[in-house]
């Protein structure tokens, strides 16, 4: 696993400082100095519930406090997207309020943000981003073995991690449900595009020490996966204690209900991954793509490599002569499922680009229309003055 998105050594959180134990690095310290107002302190959002927040805050070198918080009205005014509002993992400038919730006055720049297209938009009539987790150093994509193993779903998570420039690890839980572990690992290696893969069984401890070794103190890890994948069970195993409630899965399809109902950041105080910061997220039954073609391509490196051999540089790999991708598909060199998964994600990325271009053109048209109306109004007033 490369460290391209993990902070450089001189920007990693310093141990021994309570605020830095929550990931407050030199990057965020410098950003805070640029935006802070009188009486404001740096804070990290550790929980979000319907517009209400929980933050940890304090002066660098001083004690840590945890308080309820709300976003200031000024922060919300004029924002183009809900993705610009506070999200779990964000760092912010916060002002305490005696007898009431603290106020989040400004957000610090995000190093990374794991985004998806806002759910519920089945007709694709609008595009809005939802921040799943902010300032993530490592995405832990959790997928269960057995009947709920879905390679195409894993490809989506990987593509979104690539779009966020976040390194990812594929954690395959419930290893005891795998009919053939070696076959499962081979298939996982084919869909996880270079990510590390961990085969786990939380109750027995299989794979936990190797996974915990990747979760360094002070770095932020996002647990991502569908309901019933075992995220909460894995979190509890890494923490060495029960932090999140778990439910049994249904016997008929091995799937579970939502046990995590909101996003929350935990600092693991004990267990094999002590000191790591883990953002637990609700299971996502709907994971709409919010990535460009480049991010999708990077999640399918074998297709990217084949495309270099196509006769035409702008080959769409859908029927053009001399297409190396289709030739590999016909010969069996390229897996048909991978090709179909790539086509579907590229189609969604293309739609998003078209929709965004249209939205930009519409915004520009409205801007010039407003300017023209202002000019006409100004001209009429000028005539009346004569």
C-alpha positions in Angstrom: 0.0 0.0 0.0 1.4 3.4 -1.0 1.3 6.3 1.4 0.3 9.0 -1.2 -2.6 10.2 0.8 -1.3 9.5 4.3 0.3 12.6 5.9 4.0 13.1 5.6 6.1 12.4 8.7 6.4 16.1 9.6 2.6 16.6 9.4 1.5 13.5 11.4 -0.2 14.2 14.7 2.3 14.5 17.6 1.7 12.0 20.4 1.4 13.2 24.0 -0.7 16.2 23.1 -4.4 15.6 23.9 -5.6 17.6 20.9 -3.1 16.0 18.6 -4.3 12.6 19.7 -7.4 13.4 17.7 -5.4 14.2 14.6 -4.6 17.9 15.1 -1.5 18.1 12.9 0.7 21.0 11.7 -1.5 21.3 8.6 -4.6 22.0 10.7 -2.8 24.1 13.2 -1.6 26.5 10.5 -5.1 26.6 8.9 -6.7 27.4 12.3 -4.3 30.4 12.8 -5.6 31.9 9.5 -9.3 31.7 10.3 -9.6 31.9 14.1 -11.5 34.7 15.7 -11.4 36.0 19.3 -12.2 33.4 21.8 -12.3 30.5 19.3 -10.6 27.1 19.7 -9.8 24.3 17.3 -12.2 21.4 17.5 -13.0 18.2 15.7 -16.5 17.0 14.8 -16.9 13.5 16.2 -20.6 13.0 15.8 -23.4 14.4 13.7 -27.2 13.8 14.2 -29.6 15.8 12.0 -27.7 19.1 12.1 -26.6 18.8 15.8 -23.0 18.0 16.4 -20.6 16.7 19.1 -17.1 18.1 19.1 -13.8 17.6 21.0 -12.0 20.9 21.5 -9.3 22.6 23.5 -6.1 24.6 23.2 -3.0 22.8 21.9 -1.2 21.4 24.8 -4.2 21.8 27.1 -7.0 19.5 28.3 -9.6 18.1 25.9 -13.3 18.7 26.4 -16.3 17.2 24.6 -19.4 19.3 24.0 -22.6 19.6 22.0 -22.3 22.1 19.1 -24.4 23.8 16.4 -23.3 25.5 13.2 -23.4 29.2 13.1 -26.0 30.9 10.9 -23.1 32.7 9.1 -21.5 29.3 8.3 -24.6 28.1 6.5 -25.5 31.3 4.6 -24.4 31.4 1.0 -23.1 27.8 0.8 -23.6 26.2 -2.6 -23.8 22.6 -1.3 -24.7 20.7 1.9 -21.2 19.1 1.5 -19.8 22.4 2.8 -21.5 22.1 6.1 -19.7 20.3 9.0 -19.2 16.6 8.7 -17.8 13.9 11.0 -14.0 14.2 10.8 -14.0 17.9 10.1 -11.7 20.4 12.0 -13.3 23.7 12.8 -12.9 27.0 14.7 -15.4 26.8 17.6 -16.6 29.2 20.3 -17.8 27.9 23.6 -21.1 29.2 25.0 -21.6 29.0 28.8 -24.8 27.2 29.5 -25.5 26.2 25.9 -24.0 24.4 22.9 -20.7 25.6 21.4 -20.9 27.3 18.0 -19.0 26.1 14.9 -17.9 29.3 13.4 -15.7 28.1 10.4 -14.4 24.9 8.9 -10.8 24.3 8.3 -9.8 23.1 4.8 -10.2 19.3 4.4 -7.2 17.2 3.5 -9.6 14.6 2.0 -13.3 13.9 1.9 -15.0 10.6 1.1 -18.0 11.7 -0.9 -21.0 10.0 -2.5 -23.8 11.4 -4.6 -26.7 12.3 -2.2 -29.1 9.3 -2.0 -32.7 9.3 -3.0 -32.2 11.0 -6.4 -33.3 8.1 -8.5 -34.3 10.2 -11.4 -30.9 12.0 -11.6 -32.6 15.4 -11.7 -30.0 17.0 -9.4 -26.5 16.5 -8.2 -25.5 17.1 -4.6 -22.6 15.6 -2.7 -22.8 14.0 0.7 -19.7 13.9 2.9 -19.5 10.4 4.3 -16.3 11.2 6.3 -13.8 14.1 6.3 -10.1 14.2 6.7 -9.7 10.4 6.2 -6.3 8.9 6.0 -7.4 5.4 5.2 -10.7 3.9 4.0 -11.4 0.5 5.4 -13.9 -1.1 3.0 -15.7 -3.8 4.9 -17.4 -6.6 2.8 -18.7 -9.9 4.2 -17.8 -13.3 2.8 -20.7 -15.7 1.9 -23.9 -14.9 0.1 -23.6 -11.1 0.6 -20.2 -10.9 -1.2 -20.7 -8.4 -4.1 -17.6 -7.7 -6.3 -19.4 -4.8 -8.1 -20.2 -3.1 -4.8 -16.5 -3.3 -3.8 -15.6 -1.6 -7.1 -17.8 1.3 -6.3 -16.2 1.9 -2.9 -12.8 1.6 -4.5 -13.7 4.1 -7.2 -14.9 6.6 -4.6 -11.7 6.2 -2.6 -9.7 6.9 -5.7 -11.8 10.0 -6.3 -11.0 11.2 -2.8 -7.3 10.3 -3.1 -7.7 8.1 0.0 -5.8 4.8 0.3 -8.0 1.8 1.0 -7.9 -1.6 2.5 -10.4 -4.3 1.7 -11.4 -6.0 4.9 -13.3 -9.3 4.1 -15.2 -10.2 7.3 -17.0 -13.4 8.3 -14.2 -15.6 6.8 -15.9 -18.6 8.3 -18.7 -18.2 5.7 -16.4 -18.5 2.7 -16.7 -21.7 0.8 -13.2 -21.4 -0.6 -11.0 -18.7 1.0 -8.3 -18.9 -1.7 -10.9 -18.4 -4.5 -12.4 -15.5 -2.6 -9.1 -13.8 -2.1 -8.2 -14.2 -5.8 -11.5 -12.6 -6.8 -11.0 -9.8 -4.2 -7.5 -9.0 -5.6 -9.1 -8.6 -9.0 -11.7 -6.0 -7.9 -9.7 -4.1 -5.2 -7.2 -2.7 -7.7 -4.0 -2.9 -5.7 -5.4 -2.3 -2.3 -4.3 -4.5 0.6 -6.7 -7.3 1.5 -7.4 -8.6 4.9 -9.4 -11.8 5.5 -11.0 -11.5 8.9 -13.0 -13.3 11.5 -13.6 -11.0 14.4 -14.8 -13.6 16.9 -11.7 -15.8 16.4 -9.3 -13.0 15.9 -8.2 -14.2 12.5 -6.4 -11.4 10.6 -6.9 -8.7 13.3 -3.2 -8.3 14.3 -2.2 -7.7 10.7 -5.0 -5.3 10.1 -4.4 -3.4 13.4 -0.7 -2.9 12.4 -1.9 -0.6 9.6 -4.0 1.6 11.9 -1.4 3.9 13.3 -2.2 6.1 16.3 -3.4 9.6 15.4 -4.5 8.6 11.9 -8.2 8.6 10.8 -9.8 5.5 9.4 -13.3 5.4 7.9 -15.2 2.1 8.1 -17.3 1.8 5.0 -19.7 -1.0 3.9 -23.2 -2.1 3.6 -25.6 -3.2 6.4 -24.6 -6.5 7.9 -21.0 -6.4 6.6 -19.7 -6.5 10.1 -18.4 -3.0 10.6 -19.5 -2.6 14.2 -18.3 -6.0 15.1 -14.9 -5.2 13.6 -14.8 -1.8 15.4 -15.4 -3.6 18.7 -12.7 -6.1 18.0 -10.2 -3.5 17.1 -11.1 -1.5 20.2 -11.0 -4.5 22.6 -14.3 -3.3 24.0 -17.9 -2.8 22.9 -18.2 0.7 21.4 -21.0 0.0 18.9 -24.1 -2.1 19.1 -24.3 -5.2 16.8 -27.2 -7.2 15.5 -27.5 -10.8 14.2 -27.8 -11.1 10.5 -30.8 -12.8 8.9 -30.3 -16.5 8.2 -32.0 -16.5 4.8 -29.7 -14.0 3.0 -27.0 -13.3 5.7 -27.8 -9.6 5.6 -28.5 -7.4 8.6 -30.4 -4.3 9.7 -28.7 -0.9 10.3 -27.0 -1.1 13.7 -25.1 2.2 13.2 -27.6 5.0 12.7 -25.3 7.9 12.5 -21.6 8.7 11.8 -19.3 8.9 14.8 -15.6 9.2 15.3 -14.0 7.0 18.0 -10.5 7.3 19.5 -9.6 3.7 20.4 -8.2 3.9 23.9 -7.3 0.2 24.1 -7.2 -3.0 22.0 -4.9 -4.0 19.2 -5.5 -0.6 17.4 -5.1 1.6 20.4 -4.7 5.3 19.5 -6.3 5.0 16.0 -9.2 7.3 15.1 -12.1 5.3 13.5 -15.2 6.8 11.9 -18.0 4.3 12.0 -20.6 5.0 9.3 -24.2 3.6 8.8 -24.6 0.8 6.2 -25.1 2.3 2.7 -27.6 0.3 0.7 -27.5 3.1 -1.9 -24.0 4.1 -3.0 -24.4 6.5 -6.0 -21.2 7.4 -7.7 -19.6 10.8 -7.4 -16.4 10.5 -9.3 -14.9 11.4 -12.7 -13.7 9.0 -15.4 -10.1 9.2 -14.3 -11.1 8.0 -10.8 -13.1 5.2 -12.3 -10.3 4.2 -14.6 -7.8 4.0 -11.7 -10.1 1.5 -10.1 -9.8 -0.7 -13.2 -6.0 -0.8 -13.9 -6.2 -3.8 -16.1 -8.6 -2.0 -18.5 -6.5 1.1 -18.3 -3.4 -0.9 -19.4 -5.4 -2.6 -22.2 -6.7 0.7 -23.5 -3.1 1.8 -24.2 -3.0 -0.9 -27.0 -6.2 0.3 -28.7 -5.9 1.5 -32.3 -7.6 4.8 -31.5 -6.6 7.0 -28.6 -10.3 8.0 -28.0 -11.6 4.4 -28.2 -14.7 3.9 -26.2 -14.3 0.2 -25.9 -17.8 -0.5 -27.2 -17.4 -1.7 -30.7 -14.5 0.3 -32.3 -12.2 -1.6 -34.7 -8.8 -2.5 -33.2 -10.1 -2.3 -29.6 -7.6 -4.1 -27.3 -10.2 -4.1 -24.5 -12.8 -6.0 -26.5 -10.2 -8.3 -27.9 -9.1 -9.2 -24.3 -12.8 -9.7 -23.4 -13.3 -12.1 -26.3 -10.2 -14.1 -25.5 -11.1 -14.4 -21.8 -8.0 -12.3 -20.7 -10.4 -9.7 -19.3 -13.2 -10.8 -16.9 -16.6 -10.0 -18.2 -17.9 -8.9 -14.8 -15.1 -6.4 -14.5 -15.8 -5.0 -18.0 -19.5 -4.6 -17.2 -18.7 -3.0 -13.9 -16.4 -0.6 -15.6 -18.9 0.3 -18.3 -21.6 1.0 -15.7 -19.4 3.2 -13.6 -18.1 5.1 -16.6 -21.6 5.7 -17.8 -22.5 7.2 -14.5 -19.3 9.3 -14.5 -20.1 10.5 -18.0 -23.7 11.5 -16.9 -22.3 13.4 -14.0 -19.9 15.3 -16.2 -22.7 16.2 -18.7 -25.0 17.2 -15.9 -22.3 19.4 -14.2 -21.4 21.0 -17.5 -25.1 21.8 -18.1 -25.5 23.2 -14.6 -22.4 25.4 -15.1 -23.8 26.7 -18.4 -27.2 27.4 -16.8 -25.5 29.3 -13.9 -23.6 31.4 -16.4 -26.7 32.0 -18.5 -28.6 33.2 -15.4 -25.7 35.4 -14.4 -25.6 37.2 -17.7 -29.4 37.5 -17.7 -29.2 39.2 -14.3 -26.5 41.5 -15.6 -28.6 42.4 -18.7 -31.7 43.1 -16.6 -29.6 45.4 -14.3 -28.3 47.2 -17.4 -31.8 47.7 -18.8 -33.1 49.0 -15.4 -30.1 51.4 -15.1 -30.8 52.7 -18.7 -34.5 53.3 -17.9 -33.6 55.2 -14.8 -31.2 57.3 -16.8 -33.9 58.2 -19.3 -36.3 59.1 -16.6 -33.8 61.5 -15.0 -33.6 63.5 -18.3 
